[in-house]
């Protein structure tokens, strides 16, 4: 029996209301020594599985373990394959107004009817994760809007049946939304985003990754009405241009995390707007933005000195100069991805290693497919005392000896590298069969 099947059994038994076995007398030692209030308090620290197991010990423990006050936070990810609509309905009725946080992530069979009952009984819900619940439709937003006005976080990522109708209803009834995730909801358009922006003006986080219809109009509506945005994810929104990024930067001065990977229309103008307006920026991902150059990153680095994480993968036009800008201006940089930046050389790594970020804070650097990087770069990185991981896949000029020297200097370092099998010599008739040499992960 799989661990998932085993662990889901007590959940089904308890939530579906079967009578618990009377393994203990009601006046057992613990029950006589501890007041019910204390037992209830102890149960409040248990997870779902432990609570369901306790509910099967005795009638008293069943009553206390299934008390609604113990079910304020429920995460059913580990049971996603076993969760059915009947379970959600009975859980909702049992938890009622106590339930504040619920995750049904990946529960693919849960449908609108079960969530209608949930919304009616659990009107105090504040955080709801329905990502990958592929059976739900726009009806869920109708019920949330009508009953769950306290909702602050809603994750509908990869719910492909969701349309602008959901956005309209959320804008009407869920004015306290601060975190909304609609990643890979392909049917959402700028009109839906406008409805959200008009109704949920306190938005702190918006995730629209992989929404192909999102464009500059959507960014302008968010920028004009949701000025408290801290996190904005538009990765894969290929219709977004410098104009949309400009509006966002000029209106949302509290931005800390911006994700624009695969927004291939962006140019250095976007980086300049970020550098000029977003001094609190800590995370920037612009992977596969092929038009970005050294000039844009120069302005960005000077204005965004709080940067901690950058993903520049496949920014193919950047050179060693960018690493010099980051070394000089961004002392808190911890995670830097430079994969497929094919113009980078050992000189760039040397410039990076001279800065405070490399010496004190750099924990991860990714250099996959940087063909000009050699063992000399690894020697420069020996000063990075905080370095935890380095990626070196397909760096053809890196050798095992160079990696060995780096690991001897930084013994806790995880090095991921790939060495292609050497071309075998031509076999002769008398030669024995040679063993296969495959990739090596160090």
C-alpha positions as CSV (number, residue, x, y, z in Angstrom):
1,X,0.0,0.0,0.0
2,X,1.4,3.4,-0.9
3,X,2.1,6.0,1.7
4,X,-0.5,8.3,0.2
5,X,-3.2,5.7,0.5
6,X,-2.2,4.9,4.0
7,X,-2.0,8.5,5.2
8,X,-5.4,9.4,3.6
9,X,-7.3,6.7,5.3
10,X,-7.6,8.4,8.8
11,X,-8.7,11.6,7.1
12,X,-11.5,9.8,5.3
13,X,-12.6,8.0,8.5
14,X,-12.7,11.1,10.7
15,X,-14.1,13.7,8.3
16,X,-16.8,11.3,7.0
17,X,-18.1,10.9,10.5
18,X,-17.6,7.2,11.2
19,X,-17.8,6.4,14.9
20,X,-14.3,6.1,16.5
21,X,-13.2,3.0,18.2
22,X,-13.4,3.1,21.9
23,X,-9.8,2.1,22.6
24,X,-9.7,4.0,25.9
25,X,-12.1,4.4,28.8
26,X,-13.5,7.9,29.0
27,X,-12.0,8.2,32.5
28,X,-8.6,7.0,31.3
29,X,-5.4,8.3,33.1
30,X,-4.7,11.2,30.7
31,X,-8.4,12.3,30.6
32,X,-8.5,12.3,34.4
33,X,-5.2,14.2,34.9
34,X,-5.7,16.8,32.1
35,X,-8.6,19.2,31.8
36,X,-10.4,19.1,28.5
37,X,-9.3,22.7,27.8
38,X,-5.6,21.6,28.0
39,X,-6.2,18.6,25.7
40,X,-7.9,20.8,23.3
41,X,-5.0,23.2,23.4
42,X,-2.5,20.4,22.7
43,X,-4.6,19.2,19.8
44,X,-4.4,22.7,18.3
45,X,-0.7,22.1,17.5
46,X,-1.3,18.9,15.5
47,X,-1.5,18.4,11.7
48,X,-4.4,16.9,9.8
49,X,-3.2,13.3,10.0
50,X,-2.5,13.5,13.7
51,X,-5.8,15.0,14.5
52,X,-7.6,12.3,12.5
53,X,-5.8,9.6,14.4
54,X,-6.5,11.2,17.7
55,X,-10.2,11.3,16.8
56,X,-10.2,7.5,16.7
57,X,-8.8,7.0,20.2
58,X,-12.0,7.6,22.2
59,X,-15.3,9.4,22.1
60,X,-13.9,12.2,24.2
61,X,-10.8,12.6,22.0
62,X,-13.0,12.4,18.9
63,X,-15.1,15.3,20.2
64,X,-12.0,17.4,21.1
65,X,-9.9,16.5,18.0
66,X,-12.8,17.4,15.6
67,X,-13.6,20.6,17.4
68,X,-13.7,23.4,14.8
69,X,-11.1,25.5,16.7
70,X,-8.5,22.9,15.7
71,X,-9.2,23.2,12.0
72,X,-8.3,26.8,11.3
73,X,-5.6,25.7,8.8
74,X,-6.0,22.7,6.5
75,X,-3.6,21.6,3.8
76,X,-4.7,18.6,1.9
77,X,-1.9,18.5,-0.7
78,X,-0.7,15.1,0.5
79,X,-4.3,13.7,0.0
80,X,-5.0,15.3,-3.3
81,X,-5.7,12.0,-5.1
82,X,-8.1,10.9,-2.4
83,X,-10.1,14.1,-1.8
84,X,-13.6,13.9,-3.3
85,X,-16.5,16.4,-3.2
86,X,-18.2,14.6,-0.3
87,X,-15.1,15.0,1.8
88,X,-14.9,18.7,1.1
89,X,-18.6,19.2,1.9
90,X,-18.4,17.4,5.3
91,X,-15.2,19.1,6.2
92,X,-16.8,22.5,5.5
93,X,-19.8,21.8,7.7
94,X,-17.6,20.5,10.5
95,X,-15.1,23.4,10.4
96,X,-17.6,26.2,9.7
97,X,-16.5,29.7,10.6
98,X,-13.3,28.5,12.3
99,X,-11.6,27.7,9.0
100,X,-9.2,30.5,8.0
101,X,-6.7,28.8,5.6
102,X,-7.5,25.9,3.2
103,X,-5.3,24.4,0.5
104,X,-7.0,22.0,-2.0
105,X,-4.0,22.3,-4.4
106,X,-4.1,19.5,-7.0
107,X,-7.5,18.1,-6.0
108,X,-8.6,17.6,-9.5
109,X,-12.0,16.0,-8.8
110,X,-13.3,18.8,-6.5
111,X,-16.0,20.8,-8.4
112,X,-18.1,23.9,-8.1
113,X,-20.9,22.3,-6.0
114,X,-18.5,21.2,-3.2
115,X,-17.0,24.7,-3.2
116,X,-20.4,26.3,-3.1
117,X,-21.1,24.5,0.2
118,X,-17.7,25.4,1.4
119,X,-18.2,29.1,0.7
120,X,-21.5,29.1,2.6
121,X,-20.2,27.4,5.7
122,X,-16.7,28.8,5.8
123,X,-17.4,32.5,5.3
124,X,-14.4,33.5,7.4
125,X,-11.9,32.0,5.0
126,X,-8.9,34.3,4.5
127,X,-6.5,32.1,2.4
128,X,-7.7,29.7,-0.3
129,X,-5.5,27.7,-2.6
130,X,-7.3,26.1,-5.5
131,X,-4.4,25.8,-7.9
132,X,-4.6,22.9,-10.3
133,X,-8.2,22.2,-9.4
134,X,-9.0,21.8,-13.0
135,X,-12.7,21.0,-12.6
136,X,-13.7,24.3,-11.2
137,X,-15.3,27.1,-13.3
138,X,-16.4,30.7,-12.9
139,X,-19.1,29.6,-10.5
140,X,-16.6,29.4,-7.7
141,X,-16.1,33.2,-7.9
142,X,-19.8,33.8,-7.6
143,X,-20.0,32.0,-4.3
144,X,-16.7,33.5,-3.0
145,X,-18.0,37.0,-3.8
146,X,-21.3,36.3,-2.1
147,X,-20.0,34.7,1.1
148,X,-16.3,35.2,1.6
149,X,-15.7,38.9,1.9
150,X,-12.7,38.4,4.2
151,X,-10.7,36.5,1.6
152,X,-7.2,37.9,1.3
153,X,-5.3,35.3,-0.7
154,X,-6.7,33.3,-3.7
155,X,-4.7,31.0,-5.9
156,X,-6.4,29.8,-9.1
157,X,-3.2,28.9,-11.0
158,X,-3.7,26.4,-13.8
159,X,-7.5,26.5,-13.5
160,X,-8.0,26.6,-17.2
161,X,-11.8,27.1,-17.2
162,X,-11.5,30.4,-15.4
163,X,-12.4,33.5,-17.5
164,X,-13.0,37.2,-17.0
165,X,-16.3,36.4,-15.3
166,X,-14.3,35.3,-12.2
167,X,-12.4,38.5,-12.2
168,X,-15.6,40.5,-12.3
169,X,-17.1,38.7,-9.4
170,X,-14.0,38.9,-7.3
171,X,-13.8,42.6,-8.0
172,X,-17.4,43.0,-6.8
173,X,-17.3,41.0,-3.6
174,X,-13.7,40.4,-2.4
175,X,-12.4,43.9,-1.8
176,X,-9.8,42.7,0.7
177,X,-7.9,40.6,-1.7
178,X,-4.2,41.3,-1.4
179,X,-2.7,38.2,-3.1
180,X,-4.2,36.9,-6.4
181,X,-2.6,34.2,-8.5
182,X,-4.0,33.5,-11.9
183,X,-1.0,31.9,-13.6
184,X,-1.7,29.9,-16.7
185,X,-5.4,31.0,-16.8
186,X,-5.3,31.4,-20.5
187,X,-8.8,32.9,-20.9
188,X,-8.2,35.9,-18.7
189,X,-8.0,39.2,-20.7
190,X,-7.1,42.8,-19.8
191,X,-10.9,43.5,-19.2
192,X,-10.8,40.9,-16.4
193,X,-7.7,42.4,-14.9
194,X,-9.3,45.9,-15.0
195,X,-12.3,44.5,-13.0
196,X,-9.9,43.1,-10.4
197,X,-8.0,46.4,-10.2
198,X,-11.1,48.4,-9.7
199,X,-12.5,46.2,-6.9
200,X,-9.4,45.1,-5.1
201,X,-7.3,48.2,-4.8
202,X,-5.3,46.8,-1.9
203,X,-3.6,44.2,-4.1
204,X,-0.1,43.4,-2.8
205,X,0.7,40.5,-5.1
206,X,-0.5,39.7,-8.6
207,X,0.6,36.6,-10.6
208,X,-0.4,36.5,-14.2
209,X,2.4,34.3,-15.5
210,X,1.6,32.5,-18.7
211,X,-1.5,34.5,-19.4
212,X,-1.0,35.1,-23.2
213,X,-3.7,37.8,-23.5
214,X,-2.3,40.1,-20.8
215,X,-0.8,43.3,-22.3
216,X,0.2,46.8,-21.5
217,X,-3.4,47.8,-21.0
218,X,-3.7,45.3,-18.1
219,X,-0.5,46.7,-16.6
220,X,-1.7,50.3,-16.8
221,X,-5.0,49.4,-15.1
222,X,-3.1,47.7,-12.2
223,X,-0.6,50.5,-12.0
224,X,-3.2,53.2,-11.8
225,X,-5.5,51.5,-9.2
226,X,-3.2,49.2,-7.2
227,X,-0.4,51.4,-6.1
228,X,0.6,49.2,-3.2
229,X,1.8,46.4,-5.4
230,X,4.9,44.7,-4.0
231,X,5.1,41.6,-6.2
232,X,4.2,41.5,-9.9
233,X,4.7,38.4,-12.1
234,X,4.1,38.8,-15.8
235,X,6.5,36.1,-17.0
236,X,5.5,34.7,-20.4
237,X,3.2,37.6,-21.2
238,X,4.7,38.3,-24.6
239,X,2.3,41.2,-25.3
240,X,3.9,43.3,-22.5
241,X,6.2,46.0,-23.7
242,X,8.3,48.9,-22.3
243,X,5.1,51.0,-22.1
244,X,3.4,48.7,-19.6
245,X,6.5,48.4,-17.5
246,X,6.9,52.2,-17.5
247,X,3.3,52.7,-16.1
248,X,3.9,50.0,-13.5
249,X,7.2,51.6,-12.3
250,X,5.9,55.1,-12.3
251,X,2.9,54.3,-10.1
252,X,4.0,51.4,-7.9
253,X,7.0,52.6,-6.0
254,X,6.9,49.8,-3.4
255,X,7.7,47.0,-5.9
256,X,10.1,44.5,-4.4
257,X,9.8,41.5,-6.8
258,X,9.2,41.8,-10.5
259,X,9.1,38.8,-12.9
260,X,9.3,39.5,-16.6
261,X,11.0,36.4,-18.0
262,X,10.1,35.6,-21.6
263,X,8.6,39.1,-22.2
264,X,10.6,39.2,-25.4
265,X,9.5,42.7,-26.5
266,X,11.2,44.4,-23.6
267,X,14.3,46.6,-24.2
268,X,16.7,48.6,-22.0
269,X,13.9,51.2,-21.5
270,X,12.2,48.8,-19.0
271,X,15.4,48.4,-17.0
272,X,15.9,52.1,-16.9
273,X,12.4,52.6,-15.6
274,X,13.0,50.0,-12.9
275,X,16.3,51.6,-12.0
276,X,14.8,55.1,-11.8
277,X,11.6,54.4,-9.9
278,X,11.9,51.1,-7.9
279,X,14.7,51.6,-5.4
280,X,13.2,48.8,-3.1
281,X,13.5,46.1,-5.8
282,X,15.0,42.9,-4.4
283,X,14.1,40.3,-7.0
284,X,14.2,40.7,-10.8
285,X,13.8,37.9,-13.3
286,X,14.2,38.8,-17.0
287,X,15.3,35.4,-18.4
288,X,15.1,35.2,-22.2
289,X,14.6,38.9,-22.7
290,X,17.0,38.9,-25.6
291,X,17.1,42.7,-26.3
292,X,18.5,43.7,-22.9
293,X,22.1,45.1,-23.0
294,X,24.8,46.4,-20.7
295,X,23.4,50.0,-20.8
296,X,20.1,49.0,-19.3
297,X,21.7,47.0,-16.5
298,X,24.0,49.8,-15.7
299,X,21.1,52.1,-14.9
300,X,19.3,49.3,-13.1
301,X,22.2,48.5,-10.8
302,X,22.8,52.1,-9.9
303,X,19.1,52.6,-8.9
304,X,18.3,49.2,-7.4
305,X,21.0,48.7,-4.8
306,X,18.9,46.3,-2.7
307,X,18.8,43.5,-5.3
308,X,19.2,40.0,-3.8
309,X,18.2,37.7,-6.6
310,X,18.5,38.2,-10.4
311,X,17.8,35.8,-13.2
312,X,19.5,36.9,-16.4
313,X,19.4,33.5,-18.2
314,X,19.6,33.9,-22.0
315,X,20.2,37.6,-21.9
316,X,22.6,37.0,-24.7
317,X,23.7,40.5,-25.3
318,X,25.2,41.2,-21.9
319,X,29.0,41.3,-21.3
320,X,31.4,41.3,-18.4
321,X,30.5,44.9,-17.8
322,X,27.2,43.9,-16.2
323,X,29.0,41.9,-13.6
324,X,31.1,44.9,-12.8
325,X,28.0,47.0,-12.4
326,X,26.4,44.5,-10.0
327,X,29.7,44.1,-8.0
328,X,29.9,47.8,-7.5
329,X,26.3,48.7,-6.8
330,X,24.5,45.6,-5.4
331,X,26.3,44.4,-2.3
332,X,23.4,42.3,-1.1
333,X,23.2,40.0,-4.1
334,X,22.7,36.4,-3.1
335,X,21.4,34.5,-6.1
336,X,22.6,35.2,-9.7
337,X,21.6,33.2,-12.8
338,X,23.8,33.8,-15.9
339,X,23.1,30.6,-17.8
340,X,23.5,30.9,-21.6
341,X,25.1,34.4,-21.3
342,X,27.6,33.4,-23.9
343,X,29.7,36.6,-23.9
344,X,30.7,36.3,-20.3
345,X,34.4,35.5,-19.6
346,X,36.7,35.0,-16.6
347,X,37.2,38.7,-16.4
348,X,33.6,39.2,-15.6
349,X,33.7,36.7,-12.8
350,X,36.9,38.5,-11.5
351,X,35.0,41.8,-11.4
352,X,32.1,40.1,-9.6
353,X,34.4,38.5,-7.0
354,X,35.9,41.9,-6.0
355,X,32.6,43.2,-4.7
356,X,31.0,42.9,-1.3
357,X,28.2,40.7,-2.6
358,X,30.6,38.0,-3.7
359,X,32.7,38.0,-0.6
360,X,29.9,38.1,2.0
361,X,26.5,37.3,0.5
362,X,26.6,35.3,-2.8
363,X,25.1,31.9,-2.2
364,X,24.2,30.6,-5.7
365,X,25.6,31.4,-9.1
366,X,24.5,29.6,-12.3
367,X,26.9,29.6,-15.2
368,X,25.4,26.8,-17.4
369,X,26.4,27.1,-21.1
370,X,28.8,29.9,-20.6
371,X,31.4,28.6,-23.1
372,X,34.2,31.1,-22.4
373,X,34.3,30.4,-18.6
374,X,37.4,28.5,-17.5
375,X,39.0,27.2,-14.3
376,X,40.4,30.7,-13.8
377,X,36.8,31.9,-13.0
378,X,36.5,29.1,-10.4
379,X,39.7,30.4,-8.7
380,X,38.2,33.9,-8.5
381,X,35.1,32.4,-6.8
382,X,37.1,31.0,-4.0
383,X,36.7,34.3,-2.1
384,X,32.9,33.6,-1.9
385,X,32.7,32.3,1.6
386,X,28.9,32.1,1.6
387,X,28.7,30.2,-1.7
388,X,26.5,27.1,-1.4
389,X,25.8,26.1,-5.0
390,X,27.3,26.6,-8.5
391,X,25.9,25.4,-11.8
392,X,28.4,24.6,-14.5
393,X,26.5,22.4,-17.0
394,X,28.1,22.4,-20.5
395,X,30.9,24.8,-19.6
396,X,33.3,23.1,-22.0
397,X,36.5,24.8,-20.6
398,X,35.9,23.8,-17.0
399,X,37.9,20.8,-15.8
400,X,37.5,18.3,-13.1
401,X,40.7,19.5,-11.6
402,X,39.4,23.1,-11.4
403,X,36.2,21.9,-9.7
404,X,38.3,19.8,-7.3
405,X,40.4,22.8,-6.3
406,X,37.2,24.9,-5.7
407,X,35.6,22.3,-3.5
408,X,38.8,21.8,-1.5
409,X,38.7,25.5,-0.7
410,X,34.9,25.5,-0.1
411,X,34.2,22.0,1.2
412,X,30.4,22.6,1.7
413,X,29.9,23.7,-1.9
414,X,27.5,21.8,-4.2
415,X,28.8,21.8,-7.7
416,X,26.6,20.6,-10.6
417,X,28.6,20.0,-13.7
418,X,28.3,17.8,-16.8
419,X,31.2,16.3,-18.7
420,X,30.3,14.9,-22.1
421,X,31.6,11.4,-22.9
422,X,34.9,11.5,-24.8
423,X,34.7,10.3,-28.3
424,X,35.9,6.7,-28.2
425,X,38.8,5.7,-30.4
426,X,38.1,3.6,-33.5
427,X,37.6,0.0,-32.4
428,X,39.9,-2.6,-33.8
429,X,39.0,-6.2,-34.4
430,X,41.0,-7.4,-31.4
431,X,40.1,-4.6,-29.0
432,X,37.8,-5.5,-26.1
433,X,34.5,-3.7,-25.5
434,X,35.1,-0.5,-23.5
435,X,32.8,0.5,-20.6
436,X,30.4,3.4,-21.3
437,X,31.4,6.8,-19.9
438,X,28.3,8.8,-19.1
439,X,27.6,12.2,-17.6
440,X,29.1,13.0,-14.2
441,X,27.2,15.0,-11.6
442,X,29.6,16.4,-9.0
